Amino acid sequence: MAKRLAEPRTSRGQIIKERLAAGLVRLAARLPLGALQRLGWALGQLFVVWPNKQRRNALINIRLCYPGLSPQEQVTLRDRTLREFGRTYLEIAYLWQRPADQVLGLVTEVRGGELLDRSDGRGVIVLSPHLGAWELAGLYLAAQGPTAIFYKPQRLLDALIHAARGRTGASMAPTTPRGVRVLVQALERGEYAGVLPDQEPKADTGAVFAPFFGVPAYTMLLVNRLARRTGARVIFMFAQRLGPGLGFRMHCIAAPEGIDAEDDQVAAAALNLGVERCVAVCPEQYVWPYKRFRRRPEGPPSPYRGPL
């Protein structure tokens, strides 16, 4: 008789790590938002002062994307980015754990909100880059109507994150073929589908290299496929941080022409251009430490290797 394979078990160490992390999140969420953001600034300042990978990667990306800035201006943008980086990750505890109405009340202004209108019966693909408070953007979107969020399950805090992101009614669509079907069905019903558009795809299919700030970046084609299949409109949305305890300004921006083009290169370039337009509003709040250009076309090596 064939031996039955044992089901994977969660290690004791993993359970302890999960409980400790969840406890820290809940503890941090008790602090006022302004206090968390000031602590985040201090944490970011440590990244500025001490040599680390985030500081290095942020400067590499800024040099690639803003070659017109002087070396000192590039360093200044890097340092501002790292301080905002600290704020982003500490304020997440507040955004995850506080009551939904309290969190939504942090949105003090909405620019371009008319782009969220669904009265024509068409679904809307809402792209939220890793800019400002993207967790708040997802919560705000789901509060506007039925929403499916494309979501990558996490090894740590997955249940907490899943519950936090679903507080305003969003359904989670895992980053699998089944999850893609959930997005398609939501859009065909005239609902919202939320997608993070600026991560490097891991698969060798469904992506092409397209310019991002003039630098070739491996770019997803999922948004293009969804738009062409369902006829959904595409917009960008992000929450700009206004200052410690001052709330957020929500921006909705129309997608560039060509994002639903049949030509993959045209569509991917339009997607990246849309992200660029969002980043231009508050470039210091973008996640420049992320290795966006890790995968390269044939020829040049990864920019993250070798001396800075």
C-alpha positions as CSV (number, residue, x, y, z in Angstrom):
1,M,0.0,0.0,0.0
2,A,1.3,3.4,-0.9
3,K,2.4,5.5,2.0
4,R,0.3,8.6,2.7
5,L,2.2,11.8,2.5
6,A,2.2,13.8,5.7
7,E,0.6,17.2,5.6
8,P,2.9,20.1,6.1
9,R,3.0,21.2,9.7
10,T,3.7,24.6,11.1
11,S,6.8,24.6,13.2
12,R,6.8,25.7,16.8
13,G,9.2,28.5,15.9
14,Q,6.9,29.7,13.2
15,I,4.0,29.8,15.6
16,I,6.0,31.8,18.1
17,K,7.2,34.2,15.5
18,E,3.6,34.7,14.2
19,R,2.2,35.4,17.7
20,L,5.1,37.8,18.5
21,A,4.6,39.7,15.3
22,A,0.8,39.9,15.7
23,G,1.3,41.1,19.3
24,L,3.7,43.9,18.2
25,V,1.2,45.0,15.5
26,R,-1.6,45.2,18.0
27,L,0.5,47.0,20.5
28,A,1.7,49.6,18.0
29,A,-1.9,50.2,16.8
30,R,-2.7,51.6,20.2
31,L,-0.5,54.6,19.6
32,P,-1.9,57.7,17.9
33,L,-1.2,57.8,14.2
34,G,1.0,61.0,14.6
35,A,3.1,59.3,17.2
36,L,3.6,56.2,15.0
37,Q,4.6,58.3,12.0
38,R,7.1,60.3,14.1
39,L,8.6,57.0,15.3
40,G,8.7,55.8,11.7
41,W,10.6,59.0,10.8
42,A,13.2,58.1,13.5
43,L,13.4,54.5,12.3
44,G,13.9,55.8,8.7
45,Q,16.7,58.1,10.0
46,L,18.5,55.0,11.3
47,F,18.4,53.6,7.7
48,V,19.9,57.0,6.5
49,V,22.8,56.9,9.0
50,W,23.8,53.2,9.0
51,P,24.9,51.4,5.9
52,N,22.3,48.9,4.8
53,K,20.8,47.3,1.7
54,Q,17.7,49.5,1.6
55,R,19.8,52.7,1.6
56,R,22.1,51.3,-1.1
57,N,19.2,50.0,-3.4
58,A,17.3,53.2,-3.0
59,L,20.2,55.3,-4.2
60,I,20.8,52.9,-7.1
61,N,17.2,53.2,-8.3
62,I,17.1,57.0,-7.8
63,R,20.3,57.4,-9.9
64,L,18.8,55.3,-12.6
65,C,15.5,57.0,-12.7
66,Y,16.5,60.6,-12.0
67,P,19.9,61.0,-13.9
68,G,19.2,64.7,-14.3
69,L,19.4,65.3,-10.5
70,S,22.8,66.3,-9.1
71,P,24.5,63.7,-6.9
72,Q,23.6,65.7,-3.8
73,E,20.0,66.0,-4.9
74,Q,19.9,62.2,-5.4
75,V,21.2,61.6,-1.9
76,T,18.7,64.1,-0.5
77,L,15.8,62.3,-2.2
78,R,17.1,59.0,-0.9
79,D,17.3,60.2,2.6
80,R,13.7,61.6,2.4
81,T,12.6,58.3,1.0
82,L,14.1,56.3,3.8
83,R,12.3,58.4,6.4
84,E,9.0,58.0,4.6
85,F,9.8,54.3,4.3
86,G,9.9,54.1,8.1
87,R,6.6,56.0,8.4
88,T,5.0,53.7,5.9
89,Y,5.7,50.5,7.8
90,L,5.0,51.7,11.3
91,E,1.6,53.3,10.3
92,I,0.5,50.1,8.8
93,A,-0.3,48.7,12.3
94,Y,-2.8,51.6,12.8
95,L,-4.3,51.1,9.4
96,W,-4.7,47.4,9.9
97,Q,-6.1,47.4,13.5
98,R,-8.1,50.5,14.0
99,P,-11.9,50.5,13.3
100,A,-12.6,50.9,9.6
101,D,-14.6,54.2,9.9
102,Q,-11.7,55.7,11.9
103,V,-9.2,54.7,9.3
104,L,-11.4,56.0,6.4
105,G,-11.8,59.3,8.3
106,L,-8.0,59.9,7.8
107,V,-8.8,60.7,4.1
108,T,-9.1,64.5,4.2
109,E,-9.4,65.1,0.5
110,V,-10.0,63.1,-2.7
111,R,-8.8,64.4,-6.1
112,G,-10.2,62.8,-9.2
113,G,-12.8,60.8,-7.3
114,E,-15.2,61.0,-10.2
115,L,-13.0,58.4,-12.0
116,L,-14.3,55.8,-9.5
117,D,-17.8,56.1,-10.9
118,R,-19.4,52.9,-12.2
119,S,-22.8,54.1,-13.3
120,D,-22.1,53.0,-16.9
121,G,-22.1,49.4,-15.7
122,R,-18.4,48.8,-16.6
123,G,-16.0,47.4,-14.1
124,V,-13.0,49.5,-13.0
125,I,-9.4,48.2,-12.6
126,V,-7.8,50.3,-9.9
127,L,-4.0,50.2,-9.8
128,S,-2.4,51.3,-6.5
129,P,1.4,51.5,-6.7
130,H,3.6,51.1,-3.7
131,L,3.4,54.8,-3.0
132,G,2.2,56.5,0.2
133,A,-0.2,54.4,2.2
134,W,-1.3,51.7,-0.2
135,E,-3.0,49.8,2.6
136,L,-5.3,52.8,3.1
137,A,-5.9,53.0,-0.7
138,G,-7.2,49.4,-0.7
139,L,-9.5,50.0,2.2
140,Y,-10.9,53.2,0.7
141,L,-11.5,51.5,-2.6
142,A,-13.6,48.7,-1.1
143,A,-15.6,51.2,0.8
144,Q,-16.8,52.7,-2.5
145,G,-18.4,49.4,-3.7
146,P,-17.9,45.7,-4.3
147,T,-14.1,45.0,-4.7
148,A,-11.8,42.1,-5.4
149,I,-8.2,42.7,-4.4
150,F,-5.4,40.7,-6.0
151,Y,-3.5,39.4,-3.0
152,K,-0.3,37.4,-2.5
153,P,-0.7,35.1,0.6
154,Q,2.0,35.8,3.1
155,R,4.0,33.4,5.3
156,L,3.8,35.7,8.3
157,L,0.7,37.4,9.6
158,D,-1.4,36.2,6.6
159,A,-4.6,35.8,8.6
160,L,-4.2,39.2,10.3
161,I,-3.5,40.9,6.9
162,H,-6.4,39.1,5.2
163,A,-8.8,40.2,8.0
164,A,-7.4,43.7,8.0
165,R,-7.8,44.2,4.2
166,G,-11.3,42.8,4.2
167,R,-12.7,45.2,6.9
168,T,-14.4,47.4,4.3
169,G,-15.9,44.6,2.3
170,A,-13.1,43.6,-0.1
171,S,-12.8,39.9,-1.2
172,M,-9.2,38.6,-1.6
173,A,-8.2,37.1,-4.9
174,P,-5.0,35.1,-4.5
175,T,-2.2,35.6,-7.0
176,T,-3.1,32.3,-8.8
177,P,-5.1,31.4,-11.9
178,R,-8.1,31.0,-9.6
179,G,-7.5,34.5,-8.3
180,V,-7.4,35.9,-11.8
181,R,-10.8,34.3,-12.5
182,V,-12.1,36.1,-9.4
183,L,-10.9,39.4,-10.8
184,V,-12.5,38.7,-14.2
185,Q,-15.8,37.8,-12.7
186,A,-15.8,40.9,-10.5
187,L,-15.1,43.1,-13.5
188,E,-17.8,41.4,-15.6
189,R,-20.3,42.2,-12.8
190,G,-19.2,45.9,-13.1
191,E,-17.2,45.9,-9.8
192,Y,-13.8,47.1,-8.8
193,A,-10.6,45.0,-9.1
194,G,-7.6,46.3,-7.2
195,V,-4.1,45.4,-8.4
196,L,-0.6,46.5,-7.3
197,P,1.0,47.3,-10.7
198,D,4.7,47.9,-9.9
199,Q,6.2,44.6,-8.7
200,E,8.4,42.5,-10.9
201,P,6.5,39.4,-12.1
202,K,8.2,36.1,-11.2
203,A,6.7,34.2,-14.2
204,D,8.5,34.0,-17.5
205,T,5.1,34.5,-19.3
206,G,2.6,37.3,-19.1
207,A,5.3,40.1,-18.9
208,V,7.6,42.1,-21.1
209,F,10.4,44.6,-20.6
210,A,9.1,48.2,-20.9
211,P,10.6,51.6,-19.9
212,F,10.1,52.8,-16.3
213,F,11.6,56.2,-15.9
214,G,13.5,55.3,-19.1
215,V,15.0,52.1,-17.7
216,P,13.9,48.7,-18.9
217,A,11.7,47.0,-16.3
218,Y,10.0,43.6,-16.4
219,T,6.4,44.6,-16.4
220,M,3.1,42.6,-15.9
221,L,0.6,42.2,-18.7
222,L,-2.2,41.2,-16.4
223,V,-3.8,44.6,-16.4
224,N,-3.9,44.7,-20.1
225,R,-5.4,41.2,-20.4
226,L,-8.1,42.1,-17.8
227,A,-9.0,45.3,-19.5
228,R,-9.2,43.7,-23.0
229,R,-11.2,40.7,-21.8
230,T,-13.8,42.6,-19.7
231,G,-13.9,46.1,-21.3
232,A,-13.2,47.6,-17.8
233,R,-11.8,51.1,-17.4
234,V,-8.3,51.4,-15.8
235,I,-7.3,54.1,-13.3
236,F,-4.6,54.7,-10.8
237,M,-5.2,55.5,-7.1
238,F,-2.9,56.2,-4.2
239,A,-3.0,57.9,-0.7
240,Q,-0.5,60.7,-0.2
241,R,0.7,61.1,3.4
242,L,0.3,64.8,4.4
243,G,2.4,64.8,7.6
244,P,2.4,63.3,11.1
245,G,-1.2,63.0,12.2
246,L,-2.5,65.2,9.4
247,G,-4.2,62.4,7.4
248,F,-4.0,61.6,3.7
249,R,-5.0,63.0,0.3
250,M,-6.4,60.3,-2.1
251,H,-5.5,60.8,-5.7
252,C,-7.3,59.1,-8.6
253,I,-5.6,59.5,-12.0
254,A,-6.7,58.3,-15.4
255,A,-4.6,55.6,-17.0
256,P,-2.5,56.7,-20.0
257,E,-3.8,55.9,-23.5
258,G,-2.7,52.5,-24.7
259,I,-2.9,50.5,-21.5
260,D,-5.5,48.3,-23.2
261,A,-3.6,48.1,-26.5
262,E,-3.2,44.8,-28.4
263,D,0.5,45.5,-28.6
264,D,2.1,44.2,-25.4
265,Q,5.0,46.7,-25.5
266,V,2.6,49.7,-25.9
267,A,0.4,48.4,-23.0
268,A,3.3,47.8,-20.6
269,A,4.8,51.2,-21.4
270,A,1.5,52.8,-20.7
271,L,1.2,51.0,-17.4
272,N,4.7,52.2,-16.3
273,L,3.9,55.7,-17.4
274,G,0.9,55.7,-15.2
275,V,3.0,54.7,-12.2
276,E,5.5,57.4,-13.1
277,R,2.7,60.0,-13.1
278,C,1.7,58.9,-9.6
279,V,5.3,58.9,-8.3
280,A,5.7,62.5,-9.6
281,V,3.2,63.7,-7.0
282,C,5.3,62.7,-4.0
283,P,8.5,60.9,-5.2
284,E,9.8,60.6,-1.6
285,Q,6.9,58.4,-0.7
286,Y,7.7,55.7,-3.3
287,V,9.4,52.4,-2.3
288,W,12.7,53.2,-4.0
289,P,14.5,50.5,-1.9
290,Y,12.6,47.8,-3.9
291,K,14.8,46.1,-6.5
292,R,12.6,47.0,-9.5
293,F,15.3,46.4,-12.1
294,R,16.6,43.1,-10.7
295,R,15.7,41.3,-13.9
296,R,17.5,42.6,-17.0
297,P,17.1,42.2,-20.7
298,E,19.9,40.4,-22.5
299,G,23.2,42.3,-22.0
300,P,23.7,44.5,-18.9
301,P,24.0,42.8,-15.5
302,S,21.9,43.6,-12.5
303,P,22.5,47.1,-11.3
304,Y,22.4,45.9,-7.7
305,R,25.6,43.9,-8.0
306,G,29.1,45.3,-7.6
307,P,30.2,48.7,-6.2
308,L,27.7,51.5,-5.8
